[in-house]
């Protein structure tokens, strides 16, 4: 009976430890999920996306800096990116666009305007009935 009591007490202690650990972990998760406000956002951004000092120099130099290829001697690239050394990339032939013919405007003849087509009249009547009978 004493052994059962000791085991039960150990189980209760373990359960209480796990519950406090769970509460601590949940509070940590909530703290991580909160969105930073105001200056905190800037600090987080600066911390995560800051460049080392060597890359923050004068940006007016341009993208290609003053690179000189040691293979071909040209400026603007370095040896690992030299096309003369490694070959030019394959050109993919792009299909030429198909010329679309413009539709020609043809005015209706005067006879066709005087006598409307019966199918057109029915379509117009049917469409106008559907729109007017719709309830929103």
N, C-alpha and C positions, 0 to 999 in steps of 0.2 A: 504494500500500500504506500509506503514512503517512496519507493522507487517510482511508482506511478505519479505521485505528487511532484517529485523532482522533474520528471519528464514533462509533465504538464506545465510547470513553471518555466522550464527552458523553452518550451514551444511558445508560451505567451511572450517571453522576452524576445524571441526571434521574430514573432509577428509584430511586436511593437517597433523593433528596430527596422523591419522592412517597411512598415507604414511611415515612419519618420523619413526614411531614405526616399520613399516614393514621393512624399510631400516636398522634400528638398529638390528632387529631380524635376517635379512638375513646376515648381517656382523658377528653377533655372531655365526650363524650356519656355515659360511665359516671358521671362526677361529677354531671352534671345529673340522671341517673335515680335516684341514690341518694336514699332517703327521709331527710329531716332527723329528728334524734332530739332528744327532750326540749325544751330551751330553744330549739333551732334552729327547731322547728316554730312556737313562739310568735313568734319574731323574723320568720320568713317571713310568717306570718299578719298580724302587725302592720304589716309593711312593705307587703304587697300590699293590705290592706283597711283601711288607716287613713283616717279622715276628716280633712279639714282642721280646724284649731282652731276655726274659726267655727261648725262644726256640732256640736261636742262640748259645747255649753253645757248649761244646765239642761234636763233631759229631762222634768221634772215639768210643764212648760207644756202638754203635750198635743200632739196631732197638728196641729190647725188653728191653733196659735199664736194670734196676735191679728190674723189677716187680716181686712181689711174690703174688700168689693168696691166699687170706685169707680163702678160702674154702678148697682147696686141698693141699695147702702148696707148690705147684710146682712153679718154676721160669718160667718167660717168658710170663706170662699173668696175668690178674687180674680177680677178681670175676665175673664181668659182661660177661666175655668171657670164663668162665670155662665150658668145655664140661661135666665134671663130674656132675656139678650142673644142667645144662640145657639139657644135652643129646647131643649125637653126631649127626651130620647131617646125613641124609639118604644117603647111597651109591647108586648111580645110576649104574645099570649094563650096562656096555658098550658092545655093540655087538662085538663079535670077528671078526677080519678081515677074509674075505673069501680068501683062498689060490688061487692065480691066477696061472693057469697052463701055463707054458712057451711053446711057439710054437716051434715045432721041425723043424730044418733046414733040408730040403730034397733037394738034388741036382737034377737038371733036368736030364732026361735021354738023351743020345746022339741023339737018333732018333728025339726027340721033337725039338732039336736045329736046325737040318738040314732043317726041313719043318716047317716054321712058320705058325701059325694059321691065317686064312684069316681075322678073326675079329680083331686080334691084328694089322695086317698090315693096315687095314682100319682106325683103331683108331689112329695109329701113323701118317698116312698120313693126316687125318683130323685135328689132333691137330697141326701138323707142318704147315698146310696151314693157320689155324686161326691165329697162332702167327706171321707168316711172313706177313700176309696181314693187320695186325693191324697198324694203323697210329697214331702216338702220336702228 
